[in-house]
Amino acid sequence: MATLKYRLIGAAFELLWASGVTHLIRNRSKARGVIFTLHRVLPDDPADFAPNAILQVKPDFLAFAITRVRELGFDIVDMDEAARRIEAETPGKPFVVFSFDDAYRDNLRFALPVLRRQQCPFTLYVPTALVDGVGEVWWQALEDIIAGQNALAVTYAGETEYYATANLEEKQRAYDALYRRMRTMPEADRVKLIRDIAGQYGFDLKQHCRELIMDWTELRHFAADPLCTIGAHTVHHYELAKLGPLDARNEIEQSVRILKAQFGKTPLHLSYPIGGTASAGPREFSLARELGLRTAVTTRPGGLYAGHRHSLHSLPRVSLNGLFQSKRYVDVFATPAVFAMLPG
């Protein structure tokens, strides 16, 4: 199903680019701007089995995207300026925000030099437990465990299921099944399941987290750059909609306090983990507003319009998806109105 979805999106991107219609859509659109979502920035091609390849782009693609949106007439701004432009009575020059979720270490090594060289403001949303090295980058851990096994036995609720994972097709099928299951579980059950699987196959989740995510020393170096705005991404990267009201509030509130303690400044911007409709909804939007955050972003696709002045805590973003790194697609990414037409 995911493969078909991405094929349809790819076909739509090709049609939009070949027709040249994106320029016309942007000129007629009332969109004031767009927030791009990024995660990992790595120079190498992903492995053949890499279900999370959607989360990584190459440094040269990032560099081209920055250059191209400026050529298209966009300002690149931080989230403070984005909020001001959304709230303005009259529209100004269209804008783009580059935002990065999760504080991956590769952002420091491969993204920051590009951002500095191009003087590109950006926002980094930080899940504090992952920076502490005590969280789980569970979506990547699941991929890495499956990659190293020819078969899996997974026990949940007293029943054991067996997955053949000897070849690429089997690995992908196992990942899809387990990922879907984990996304529908309560977070406590999901945490237990990934820990059980990791323990069974000798996979060190804490070491894995420390390898992937910046520590506080690295993050302070990253955040010291004046181009950088640090935002909150909760403590444990839990899907907030799955939590009780108090736990959801604490995930946001504690992450803000920790970031203030680390950097001496209260973060004003939040990214909801995962960020889709099942992960954050009206309750979470209200929490972000009540806790004094200036903006909060989802992963629901779309552009930013004047009407978003009334919903600054449920802002859409457009993912710079690692499966669509052809340079010609940047014009499509910069045309947020088209994402209402693409398969969800």
C-alpha positions as CSV (number, residue, x, y, z in Angstrom):
1,M,0.0,0.0,0.0
2,A,2.8,2.4,0.9
3,T,4.7,1.6,-2.3
4,L,1.6,2.3,-4.4
5,K,1.0,5.5,-2.5
6,Y,4.5,6.7,-3.3
7,R,4.3,5.7,-6.9
8,L,1.1,7.7,-7.3
9,I,2.8,10.7,-5.6
10,G,5.9,10.3,-7.8
11,A,3.7,10.2,-10.9
12,A,1.8,13.4,-9.7
13,F,5.2,15.1,-9.1
14,E,6.3,14.3,-12.6
15,L,3.1,15.6,-14.1
16,L,3.2,18.8,-12.1
17,W,6.8,19.5,-13.0
18,A,6.5,18.6,-16.7
19,S,3.4,20.7,-17.1
20,G,5.0,23.8,-15.5
21,V,1.8,24.4,-13.7
22,T,3.4,24.9,-10.3
23,H,4.4,28.4,-11.2
24,L,0.8,29.3,-12.1
25,I,-0.5,27.7,-8.9
26,R,1.9,29.6,-6.7
27,N,1.1,32.9,-8.4
28,R,-2.6,32.4,-7.9
29,S,-2.4,30.8,-4.4
30,K,-3.1,32.8,-1.3
31,A,-0.5,30.8,0.6
32,R,1.8,33.0,2.6
33,G,4.5,30.4,3.1
34,V,5.4,26.8,3.8
35,I,7.3,25.0,6.5
36,F,9.6,22.1,5.3
37,T,10.1,19.1,7.5
38,L,13.4,17.3,7.5
39,H,14.9,14.7,9.7
40,R,18.2,13.1,8.6
41,V,20.9,14.5,6.3
42,L,23.3,11.9,5.0
43,P,25.6,11.8,2.0
44,D,25.3,8.0,1.3
45,D,22.5,6.2,-0.5
46,P,20.3,4.2,1.8
47,A,20.6,0.5,2.0
48,D,18.3,-1.7,-0.1
49,F,16.2,-2.4,2.9
50,A,15.6,1.1,4.4
51,P,11.9,1.7,5.2
52,N,13.0,4.9,6.9
53,A,14.7,6.3,3.8
54,I,11.8,8.7,3.5
55,L,13.4,10.5,6.5
56,Q,16.8,11.2,4.9
57,V,18.0,13.6,2.2
58,K,21.5,14.2,0.9
59,P,23.4,17.4,1.7
60,D,23.5,18.4,-2.0
61,F,19.7,18.1,-2.2
62,L,19.4,20.3,0.9
63,A,21.7,22.8,-0.6
64,F,19.8,22.9,-3.9
65,A,16.5,23.2,-2.1
66,I,17.8,26.3,-0.3
67,T,19.1,27.9,-3.4
68,R,16.0,27.0,-5.5
69,V,13.4,28.4,-3.1
70,R,15.3,31.7,-3.1
71,E,15.4,31.7,-6.9
72,L,11.6,31.2,-6.8
73,G,11.2,34.4,-4.7
74,F,10.9,33.0,-1.2
75,D,12.4,34.5,1.9
76,I,13.9,31.9,4.3
77,V,12.8,32.8,7.8
78,D,12.7,31.4,11.4
79,M,9.6,30.4,13.2
80,D,9.3,33.7,15.0
81,E,9.2,35.6,11.7
82,A,6.9,33.0,10.2
83,A,4.3,33.6,13.0
84,R,4.6,37.4,12.4
85,R,4.0,37.0,8.7
86,I,1.0,34.6,9.2
87,E,-0.6,37.2,11.6
88,A,0.1,40.2,9.4
89,E,-2.9,42.1,8.1
90,T,-1.5,42.1,4.6
91,P,0.6,39.4,3.0
92,G,4.2,40.1,2.4
93,K,6.9,38.2,0.4
94,P,6.3,34.5,0.5
95,F,8.5,32.6,2.9
96,V,9.9,29.1,3.7
97,V,11.0,27.7,7.0
98,F,13.4,24.8,7.2
99,S,12.7,22.6,10.2
100,F,14.5,19.5,11.5
101,D,13.0,17.0,13.9
102,D,14.7,14.8,16.4
103,A,18.3,16.3,16.7
104,Y,20.0,13.6,14.7
105,R,23.8,13.7,15.0
106,D,24.1,13.8,11.2
107,N,22.5,17.2,11.2
108,L,25.6,18.5,13.0
109,R,28.0,16.9,10.6
110,F,26.3,17.2,7.3
111,A,23.4,19.7,7.5
112,L,24.9,22.5,9.6
113,P,27.8,23.2,7.1
114,V,25.3,23.6,4.3
115,L,23.0,25.8,6.4
116,R,25.9,28.0,7.4
117,R,27.4,28.2,4.0
118,Q,24.0,29.3,2.6
119,Q,23.1,31.5,5.6
120,C,19.8,29.6,6.0
121,P,17.9,30.1,9.2
122,F,16.4,26.8,10.6
123,T,14.5,25.4,13.5
124,L,15.6,22.2,15.3
125,Y,12.9,20.4,17.4
126,V,14.5,18.5,20.2
127,P,13.2,15.4,22.1
128,T,15.1,15.7,25.4
129,A,15.2,12.1,26.5
130,L,16.8,11.1,23.2
131,V,19.5,13.7,23.7
132,D,19.9,12.3,27.2
133,G,20.6,8.9,25.5
134,V,17.8,7.2,27.4
135,G,15.0,7.3,24.8
136,E,14.4,4.9,21.9
137,V,14.6,5.8,18.3
138,W,12.2,2.9,17.9
139,W,11.3,3.3,14.2
140,Q,15.0,3.1,13.2
141,A,15.7,0.4,15.8
142,L,13.0,-1.8,14.3
143,E,14.5,-1.4,10.9
144,D,18.0,-2.2,12.1
145,I,16.9,-5.3,14.0
146,I,15.1,-6.7,11.0
147,A,18.0,-5.9,8.8
148,G,20.3,-8.1,10.8
149,Q,18.0,-11.1,11.1
150,N,16.8,-13.9,8.8
151,A,13.7,-14.5,11.0
152,L,11.9,-12.9,13.9
153,A,9.8,-14.3,16.7
154,V,7.7,-11.6,18.3
155,T,5.7,-12.2,21.5
156,Y,2.9,-9.8,22.3
157,A,-0.1,-10.3,24.7
158,G,1.0,-13.9,25.3
159,E,1.1,-14.9,21.7
160,T,4.2,-15.4,19.5
161,E,4.2,-14.5,15.8
162,Y,6.9,-15.5,13.4
163,Y,8.2,-13.4,10.6
164,A,10.5,-14.6,7.8
165,T,13.1,-11.8,7.1
166,A,15.6,-13.6,4.9
167,N,15.1,-11.4,1.8
168,L,14.2,-7.8,1.0
169,E,10.6,-8.5,0.4
170,E,10.2,-10.4,3.6
171,K,12.0,-7.8,5.6
172,Q,9.8,-5.0,4.3
173,R,6.6,-7.0,5.0
174,A,7.7,-7.7,8.6
175,Y,8.6,-4.1,9.1
176,D,5.3,-2.8,7.8
177,A,3.3,-5.3,9.9
178,L,5.2,-4.5,13.1
179,Y,5.4,-0.7,12.5
180,R,1.6,-0.6,12.0
181,R,1.0,-2.6,15.1
182,M,3.3,-0.3,17.2
183,R,1.6,2.8,15.9
184,T,-1.8,1.5,17.0
185,M,-0.6,0.4,20.5
186,P,-0.7,2.5,23.7
187,E,2.7,4.0,24.1
188,A,3.5,1.9,27.2
189,D,2.8,-1.3,25.2
190,R,4.9,-0.1,22.3
191,V,7.8,0.7,24.5
192,K,7.6,-2.7,26.1
193,L,7.4,-4.5,22.8
194,I,10.4,-2.8,21.2
195,R,12.4,-3.4,24.3
196,D,11.4,-7.0,24.3
197,I,12.4,-7.5,20.7
198,A,15.7,-5.6,21.2
199,G,16.5,-7.7,24.3
200,Q,15.7,-11.0,22.5
201,Y,18.1,-10.1,19.6
202,G,20.8,-8.5,21.6
203,F,20.2,-5.0,20.3
204,D,21.2,-2.2,22.7
205,L,18.6,0.5,22.4
206,K,20.4,3.1,24.5
207,Q,23.6,2.7,22.6
208,H,21.6,3.0,19.4
209,C,20.1,6.2,20.6
210,R,23.4,7.6,21.6
211,E,24.9,6.8,18.2
212,L,22.0,8.5,16.3
213,I,21.2,11.6,18.4
214,M,23.3,14.5,19.5
215,D,24.3,14.7,23.1
216,W,23.9,18.0,25.0
217,T,27.5,19.1,24.3
218,E,27.0,18.7,20.6
219,L,23.6,20.2,20.7
220,R,24.9,23.3,22.5
221,H,27.5,23.7,19.8
222,F,24.7,23.3,17.2
223,A,22.3,25.7,19.0
224,A,25.0,28.4,19.4
225,D,24.8,29.2,15.7
226,P,22.7,32.4,15.3
227,L,20.8,30.7,12.4
228,C,19.4,28.1,14.8
229,T,16.1,28.2,16.7
230,I,15.6,25.5,19.2
231,G,12.1,24.1,19.6
232,A,10.5,21.5,21.8
233,H,9.7,18.0,20.6
234,T,8.5,16.6,23.9
235,V,10.6,14.4,26.3
236,H,10.2,10.9,25.0
237,H,8.9,11.4,21.4
238,Y,5.6,9.8,22.4
239,E,2.5,10.3,20.3
240,L,0.7,12.7,22.6
241,A,-2.8,11.8,21.5
242,K,-2.2,8.3,23.0
243,L,-1.4,9.7,26.4
244,G,-3.7,10.7,29.2
245,P,-4.2,14.5,29.7
246,L,-1.7,14.8,32.5
247,D,1.0,12.8,30.8
248,A,0.6,14.7,27.5
249,R,0.9,18.0,29.4
250,N,3.9,16.8,31.2
251,E,5.6,15.7,28.0
252,I,5.4,19.2,26.6
253,E,5.9,21.1,29.8
254,Q,8.9,19.2,31.0
255,S,10.6,19.3,27.6
256,V,10.3,23.1,27.6
257,R,11.7,23.3,31.2
258,I,14.6,21.1,30.3
259,L,15.5,23.1,27.2
260,K,15.3,26.3,29.2
261,A,17.7,24.8,31.7
262,Q,20.1,23.7,29.0
263,F,20.1,26.9,26.9
264,G,18.9,29.6,29.2
265,K,16.0,30.5,27.0
266,T,12.4,29.2,26.9
267,P,11.6,27.6,23.6
268,L,8.5,29.1,22.0
269,H,7.9,26.5,19.3
270,L,6.8,22.9,19.4
271,S,6.7,20.0,17.0
272,Y,4.3,17.2,17.8
273,P,6.1,13.8,17.5
274,I,4.9,11.8,14.4
275,G,2.5,14.7,14.0
276,G,-0.3,13.2,11.9
277,T,-4.0,13.2,12.8
278,A,-3.6,10.1,15.0
279,S,-0.8,11.7,16.9
280,A,-2.0,15.2,17.7
281,G,-5.4,16.7,17.7
282,P,-7.5,19.5,19.3
283,R,-6.6,18.5,22.9
284,E,-2.9,18.7,22.1
285,F,-3.3,22.0,20.2
286,S,-5.0,23.4,23.2
287,L,-2.2,22.2,25.5
288,A,0.4,23.8,23.4
289,R,-1.5,27.1,23.5
290,E,-2.2,26.9,27.3
291,L,1.5,26.2,28.0
292,G,2.5,29.5,26.3
293,L,4.1,28.2,23.1
294,R,4.0,30.6,20.2
295,T,3.5,28.0,17.5
296,A,3.3,24.2,17.1
297,V,3.7,22.2,14.0
298,T,2.2,19.0,12.7
299,T,3.1,16.8,9.8
300,R,-0.2,17.3,8.1
301,P,0.7,18.5,4.6
302,G,-0.1,22.0,3.4
303,G,0.8,25.6,3.2
304,L,0.4,28.6,5.5
305,Y,-2.5,31.0,5.0
306,A,-3.9,34.1,6.7
307,G,-6.4,31.9,8.4
308,H,-3.7,30.1,10.3
309,R,-3.4,33.1,12.5
310,H,-6.3,31.5,14.4
311,S,-4.6,28.1,14.5
312,L,-0.9,28.7,15.2
313,H,-0.7,25.5,17.3
314,S,-1.7,23.2,14.5
315,L,0.4,24.4,11.6
316,P,0.9,22.1,8.6
317,R,4.3,21.3,7.0
318,V,5.5,19.8,3.8
319,S,8.0,16.9,4.1
320,L,11.2,17.1,2.0
321,N,10.8,13.3,1.5
322,G,13.9,11.3,0.9
323,L,12.1,9.3,-1.8
324,F,11.7,12.4,-3.9
325,Q,15.1,14.1,-4.1
326,S,15.1,14.9,-7.8
327,K,15.9,18.6,-8.1
328,R,13.0,19.3,-10.3
329,Y,10.7,18.3,-7.5
330,V,11.7,21.3,-5.3
331,D,9.3,23.5,-7.3
332,V,6.5,21.1,-6.3
333,F,7.5,21.1,-2.7
334,A,7.4,24.9,-2.8
335,T,3.8,24.8,-4.1
336,P,1.9,23.7,-1.0
337,A,-1.5,24.1,-2.5
338,V,-0.8,20.9,-4.6
339,F,-0.6,18.7,-1.5
340,A,-4.3,18.9,-0.9
341,M,-4.6,17.0,-4.2
342,L,-2.1,14.2,-3.4
343,P,-3.0,10.8,-1.8
344,G,-2.8,10.9,2.0
